[in-house]
Amino acid sequence: MTEPRFDVVAIGNAIFDILAHVEDDFLVREQLVKGSMRLVDGPESARLYNRIGQATRMSGGSAGNTAAAVASLGGRAAYIGKVADDETGRAYAHDMRGIGVHFDIGPLRAAEGIPTATSVILVTPDGERTMNTNLSACQELTVDDIDPDLIRASAITYMEGYLWDPAKAKEAFRYAAKVAKEAGRRVALTLSDSFCVDRYREEFLDLVRSGAVDTLFANEHELKSLYQTADLNTALDALAADAHLGVVTMGAQGSVSVRGDERVAVPAAPVDEIVDLTGAGDVFAGGYLFGLAAEMPLKVCADLGHLAGGHVIQQMGPRPQASLRQMALDAGLLIEA
């Protein structure tokens, strides 16, 4: 097997985030489920945008945030996602390249007239985020957008469960996993959202049980939904039986990694104040994958994940605004070469 050129290639929905602070009663009036992600069309997105106050705009998307965390740690990250040839799409590509993520926008533009995806993210005083996503150009991701050479050149191919909504993106997901496996590379999946799990439970289970996905990321709610149990230990046992490696986050309680009979519980990093939980799981995965690509012990992988997640929830927005590598060096998790 050749030495990989990239540590992680992340494939996902390229989404430009519109973040706004709201009170809990705003969610009640809008009949929104706090902490969830729902898909909306253009008119609904515009209506909601017109109802919020001051907003912050920045590049996001689950897998994009993960790639950003890998790069911030000094890792070699690449990204595949569909943007339109519009102002927002060009800004997204500029942001990715600016943080050191390889992103070839050339062949990845959506059909004319379809805008780059956006998500109106409502952040309540406790930092919880409720996402209202208009996929737009994301739904145009197809098998043709997957560069097999890039997949083969990456130690880990990481994909988000949100890709399972559009049929063409699902096909692209399966193709990328097949190419990675044939090249002897790892394939990782994050379940993304409990509602996503509810829609595609059997398909996600099949991906893991068949070996198409060897590393599964989930939070405790998503994992319980996947195995339809209220007991976390029961879900963890099932995950250990199905996946080569399972990584489960539990908010302030930290995380647990399961690999066969091995269980590695790691506490969350201490935080001074939770500002915005958007992207917490995404950047945790980025930190973990950075360590996994370097074949670090599972505890160190989780420590890197928690360091990244702990940083991002103390700021507004889902991408690291300071060097995660320097933080990891200061914490003794990395040693300068």
C-alpha positions as CSV (number, residue, x, y, z in Angstrom):
1,M,0.0,0.0,0.0
2,T,1.4,3.4,-1.0
3,E,1.9,6.1,1.7
4,P,-1.2,8.3,1.8
5,R,-0.9,11.9,0.5
6,F,-3.8,13.0,2.8
7,D,-4.7,12.0,6.3
8,V,-8.4,12.6,5.7
9,V,-10.7,13.3,2.8
10,A,-14.1,14.5,4.1
11,I,-17.1,14.2,1.8
12,G,-20.3,16.1,2.7
13,N,-22.8,18.9,2.2
14,A,-21.0,22.2,1.5
15,I,-23.1,24.6,3.4
16,F,-22.8,28.3,4.2
17,D,-24.0,28.9,7.7
18,I,-26.2,31.8,8.9
19,L,-26.0,31.8,12.7
20,A,-28.3,33.9,14.9
21,H,-29.0,34.0,18.6
22,V,-32.6,33.4,19.6
23,E,-34.6,32.8,22.7
24,D,-36.2,29.4,23.4
25,D,-39.7,30.9,22.9
26,F,-38.7,31.7,19.3
27,L,-38.4,28.0,18.6
28,V,-41.7,27.3,20.3
29,R,-43.5,29.9,18.1
30,E,-41.9,28.4,15.0
31,Q,-42.7,24.9,16.1
32,L,-39.1,23.8,15.8
33,V,-37.6,20.8,17.6
34,K,-34.7,22.2,19.6
35,G,-31.3,20.7,18.7
36,S,-32.6,19.1,15.5
37,M,-31.8,19.6,11.8
38,R,-34.6,19.9,9.3
39,L,-34.5,20.3,5.5
40,V,-36.3,23.4,4.1
41,D,-36.8,24.8,0.7
42,G,-35.7,28.3,-0.5
43,P,-38.9,30.2,0.4
44,E,-38.9,28.7,4.0
45,S,-35.2,29.5,4.4
46,A,-35.9,33.1,3.3
47,R,-38.9,33.4,5.6
48,L,-37.0,32.2,8.6
49,Y,-34.0,34.5,7.8
50,N,-36.3,37.5,7.7
51,R,-37.6,36.6,11.2
52,I,-34.2,36.5,12.9
53,G,-32.1,39.4,14.1
54,Q,-28.5,40.1,13.5
55,A,-26.7,37.0,11.9
56,T,-23.2,35.8,11.4
57,R,-22.4,34.2,8.1
58,M,-19.5,31.7,7.6
59,S,-18.6,28.4,5.9
60,G,-19.8,25.3,7.6
61,G,-21.2,21.9,6.7
62,S,-20.6,18.9,9.0
63,A,-17.8,17.2,7.0
64,G,-16.3,20.6,6.0
65,N,-16.0,21.5,9.7
66,T,-14.3,18.1,10.3
67,A,-11.8,18.8,7.5
68,A,-11.1,22.3,9.0
69,A,-10.3,20.7,12.4
70,V,-7.9,18.2,10.8
71,A,-6.1,21.1,9.0
72,S,-6.0,23.2,12.2
73,L,-4.1,20.4,13.9
74,G,-1.6,20.4,11.1
75,G,-3.1,17.4,9.3
76,R,-3.3,17.0,5.6
77,A,-7.0,17.4,4.8
78,A,-9.0,17.3,1.6
79,Y,-12.7,17.9,1.0
80,I,-15.3,17.0,-1.6
81,G,-18.6,18.9,-1.6
82,K,-20.8,20.6,-4.2
83,V,-21.0,24.3,-4.4
84,A,-22.5,26.6,-7.1
85,D,-20.6,29.1,-9.2
86,D,-22.0,32.0,-7.2
87,E,-20.7,34.4,-4.6
88,T,-21.4,32.1,-1.7
89,G,-19.8,29.1,-3.4
90,R,-16.7,31.0,-4.2
91,A,-16.5,32.3,-0.6
92,Y,-16.8,28.7,0.6
93,A,-14.0,27.5,-1.6
94,H,-11.9,30.4,-0.6
95,D,-12.5,29.7,3.1
96,M,-11.5,26.0,2.7
97,R,-8.3,26.8,0.9
98,G,-7.5,29.6,3.3
99,I,-7.4,27.1,6.2
100,G,-5.2,24.6,4.3
101,V,-7.8,22.2,3.1
102,H,-7.4,20.8,-0.5
103,F,-10.7,21.6,-2.3
104,D,-10.9,21.4,-6.1
105,I,-13.9,23.5,-7.0
106,G,-13.3,23.1,-10.7
107,P,-15.5,20.1,-11.4
108,L,-17.7,20.5,-8.4
109,R,-20.0,23.3,-9.5
110,A,-23.8,22.7,-9.5
111,A,-26.1,23.1,-12.4
112,E,-26.8,26.7,-13.5
113,G,-29.5,28.4,-11.4
114,I,-29.1,26.3,-8.3
115,P,-27.5,28.2,-5.4
116,T,-24.9,27.1,-2.9
117,A,-26.6,25.5,0.1
118,T,-27.3,27.5,3.3
119,S,-28.4,26.7,6.8
120,V,-30.1,29.1,9.1
121,I,-28.8,28.0,12.5
122,L,-30.7,29.2,15.6
123,V,-28.5,29.3,18.7
124,T,-30.4,29.4,22.1
125,P,-28.9,30.9,25.3
126,D,-27.7,27.4,26.4
127,G,-25.6,27.1,23.2
128,E,-27.8,24.5,21.6
129,R,-28.3,24.9,17.8
130,T,-31.3,24.2,15.7
131,M,-30.6,23.9,12.0
132,N,-32.8,24.7,9.1
133,T,-31.0,23.6,5.9
134,N,-31.7,24.3,2.3
135,L,-29.5,21.8,0.5
136,S,-29.8,23.4,-3.0
137,A,-26.4,22.6,-4.7
138,C,-25.6,19.9,-2.2
139,Q,-28.2,17.6,-3.8
140,E,-26.3,17.8,-7.1
141,L,-23.3,15.8,-5.7
142,T,-23.0,12.7,-7.9
143,V,-20.6,9.8,-8.5
144,D,-18.9,11.9,-11.1
145,D,-17.8,14.3,-8.4
146,I,-15.8,11.6,-6.5
147,D,-12.2,11.7,-7.5
148,P,-11.1,8.1,-7.1
149,D,-7.4,9.0,-7.1
150,L,-8.1,11.4,-4.2
151,I,-9.9,8.7,-2.3
152,R,-7.0,6.2,-2.8
153,A,-4.5,8.9,-1.7
154,S,-6.2,9.4,1.7
155,A,-5.7,7.3,4.8
156,I,-9.3,7.8,5.8
157,T,-12.4,8.7,3.8
158,Y,-14.9,10.3,6.1
159,M,-18.6,10.9,5.2
160,E,-21.6,12.5,7.0
161,G,-24.9,10.8,7.4
162,Y,-26.7,13.8,5.9
163,L,-25.4,12.7,2.5
164,W,-27.9,9.9,2.7
165,D,-30.9,12.2,2.0
166,P,-30.3,13.0,-1.8
167,A,-30.3,9.8,-3.9
168,K,-27.4,10.9,-6.1
169,A,-25.3,11.7,-3.1
170,K,-26.0,8.3,-1.6
171,E,-24.7,6.7,-4.7
172,A,-21.6,8.8,-4.5
173,F,-21.2,7.8,-0.9
174,R,-21.3,4.1,-1.8
175,Y,-18.8,4.6,-4.6
176,A,-16.3,6.4,-2.5
177,A,-16.5,3.7,0.2
178,K,-15.9,1.0,-2.4
179,V,-12.9,2.8,-3.9
180,A,-11.4,3.4,-0.4
181,K,-11.9,-0.2,0.7
182,E,-10.4,-1.6,-2.5
183,A,-7.4,0.6,-1.8
184,G,-7.0,-0.8,1.7
185,R,-8.0,2.5,3.3
186,R,-10.3,3.3,6.3
187,V,-13.9,4.5,5.8
188,A,-15.6,6.5,8.6
189,L,-19.2,7.6,8.9
190,T,-20.9,10.0,11.3
191,L,-24.6,9.4,11.9
192,S,-25.1,13.2,11.9
193,D,-28.6,13.5,13.5
194,S,-31.1,11.3,15.3
195,F,-33.8,12.2,12.8
196,C,-31.4,11.1,10.0
197,V,-30.9,7.8,11.8
198,D,-34.7,7.4,12.1
199,R,-35.0,7.7,8.3
200,Y,-32.2,5.4,7.4
201,R,-31.6,3.1,10.3
202,E,-31.4,-0.2,8.4
203,E,-29.2,1.2,5.7
204,F,-26.7,2.6,8.2
205,L,-26.6,-0.7,10.0
206,D,-26.0,-2.5,6.8
207,L,-23.1,-0.2,6.0
208,V,-21.4,-1.0,9.3
209,R,-22.3,-4.7,9.4
210,S,-21.2,-5.3,5.8
211,G,-17.8,-3.6,6.4
212,A,-18.4,-0.8,3.9
213,V,-17.9,1.5,7.0
214,D,-15.3,0.4,9.6
215,T,-15.4,3.4,11.9
216,L,-18.7,4.9,13.2
217,F,-19.1,8.2,15.0
218,A,-22.3,9.0,16.9
219,N,-23.5,10.9,19.9
220,E,-25.3,8.9,22.6
221,H,-28.8,10.0,21.3
222,E,-28.0,8.9,17.7
223,L,-26.6,5.6,18.9
224,K,-29.6,4.8,21.0
225,S,-31.8,5.6,18.1
226,L,-29.7,3.4,15.8
227,Y,-30.2,0.4,18.1
228,Q,-33.6,1.4,19.3
229,T,-32.8,1.2,23.0
230,A,-32.9,3.6,25.9
231,D,-29.9,2.0,27.5
232,L,-26.5,3.3,26.5
233,N,-24.6,0.2,27.5
234,T,-26.8,-2.0,25.5
235,A,-26.2,0.2,22.5
236,L,-22.5,0.2,23.0
237,D,-22.4,-3.6,23.2
238,A,-24.3,-3.7,19.9
239,L,-21.9,-1.2,18.4
240,A,-18.9,-3.2,19.5
241,A,-20.4,-6.3,17.8
242,D,-21.1,-4.5,14.5
243,A,-18.3,-2.0,13.9
244,H,-14.5,-2.4,13.8
245,L,-14.3,0.9,15.8
246,G,-17.1,2.9,17.3
247,V,-16.7,6.4,18.8
248,V,-19.6,7.8,20.9
249,T,-19.7,11.3,22.3
250,M,-21.7,12.1,25.5
251,G,-21.6,15.9,25.8
252,A,-20.1,17.0,29.1
253,Q,-19.6,13.4,30.1
254,G,-16.9,12.9,27.4
255,S,-16.7,10.0,25.0
256,V,-16.2,6.3,24.8
257,S,-14.4,4.4,22.1
258,V,-15.3,0.7,21.5
259,R,-13.2,-1.8,19.6
260,G,-14.0,-5.4,20.2
261,D,-13.8,-6.0,24.0
262,E,-11.9,-2.7,24.4
263,R,-13.6,0.3,26.0
264,V,-11.8,3.6,26.3
265,A,-13.7,6.3,28.2
266,V,-12.2,9.8,28.1
267,P,-13.6,12.9,29.9
268,A,-14.5,16.1,28.0
269,A,-12.1,19.0,28.1
270,P,-13.1,21.7,30.7
271,V,-14.7,24.8,29.3
272,D,-15.2,28.2,30.8
273,E,-18.5,29.1,29.0
274,I,-20.6,27.4,26.3
275,V,-21.3,29.9,23.6
276,D,-22.5,27.8,20.6
277,L,-22.6,24.0,20.2
278,T,-22.6,24.2,16.4
279,G,-19.9,22.0,15.0
280,A,-18.9,20.4,18.3
281,G,-19.3,16.9,17.1
282,D,-17.8,17.7,13.7
283,V,-14.5,19.1,15.1
284,F,-14.3,16.3,17.7
285,A,-14.4,13.9,14.8
286,G,-11.6,16.0,13.1
287,G,-9.4,15.7,16.1
288,Y,-10.1,12.0,16.5
289,L,-9.4,11.3,12.9
290,F,-6.2,13.3,12.9
291,G,-5.0,11.0,15.7
292,L,-6.4,7.8,14.0
293,A,-4.6,8.6,10.7
294,A,-1.3,8.9,12.7
295,E,-2.1,5.6,14.4
296,M,-2.2,7.2,17.9
297,P,-3.7,5.3,20.8
298,L,-7.5,5.7,21.1
299,K,-7.2,7.7,24.3
300,V,-5.0,10.3,22.5
301,C,-7.4,10.3,19.6
302,A,-10.3,11.1,21.9
303,D,-8.2,13.7,23.9
304,L,-7.5,15.5,20.6
305,G,-11.2,15.3,19.7
306,H,-12.2,16.8,23.0
307,L,-9.6,19.5,22.8
308,A,-11.0,20.6,19.4
309,G,-14.6,20.3,20.6
310,G,-14.0,22.1,23.8
311,H,-12.4,25.0,21.9
312,V,-15.1,25.4,19.3
313,I,-18.1,25.5,21.7
314,Q,-16.6,28.5,23.4
315,Q,-16.9,30.6,20.3
316,M,-19.6,31.5,17.7
317,G,-19.4,29.3,14.7
318,P,-18.3,25.8,13.9
319,R,-14.7,26.1,12.8
320,P,-11.6,26.7,15.0
321,Q,-10.6,30.3,15.2
322,A,-7.2,29.5,16.8
323,S,-4.6,26.9,16.1
324,L,-5.6,23.6,17.4
325,R,-2.1,22.3,16.8
326,Q,-0.7,24.9,19.2
327,M,-3.3,24.0,21.8
328,A,-2.4,20.3,21.4
329,L,1.3,21.1,21.8
330,D,0.6,23.2,24.9
331,A,-1.5,20.3,26.3
332,G,1.3,17.8,25.7
333,L,-0.8,15.8,23.2
334,L,1.6,16.4,20.4
335,I,5.3,16.8,20.2
336,E,6.9,19.2,17.8
337,A,8.9,17.4,15.1
